[in-house]
Amino acid sequence: MTRYLNTPITIVWLILAALMALSWAIGDRYETADVDGVATITIALMVLAFLKVRMVMLHFMDAKVAPFALRLMVELWVAGVCLIVLFMYFRPPTVG
């Protein structure tokens, strides 16, 4: 049983579980936060979410051992989508 606990994939899974608990703890403060606090919480939750996406893609979808071009595309996709989502969230609303 202990040999399964020392594998890299188990360690990644435990890190993902810890990040999920951290996301939950951060998100729990959303309703009591002021305007600046809400923005900070939103950024933190989005970054944590995309960090988890990156970890899943690298370790569970084997992008970690993929050719350089594919790994680069995965990294750029994760970073790009995270930035686009944050930009769309914080952009001022359009009128009309």
Secondary structure, 3 states (H helix, E strand, C coil): CHHHHCCHHHHHHHHHHHHHHHHHHHHCCCCCCCHHHHHHHHHHHHHHHHHHHHHHHHHHCCHHHCCHHHHHHHHHHHHHHHHHHHHHHHCCCCCC
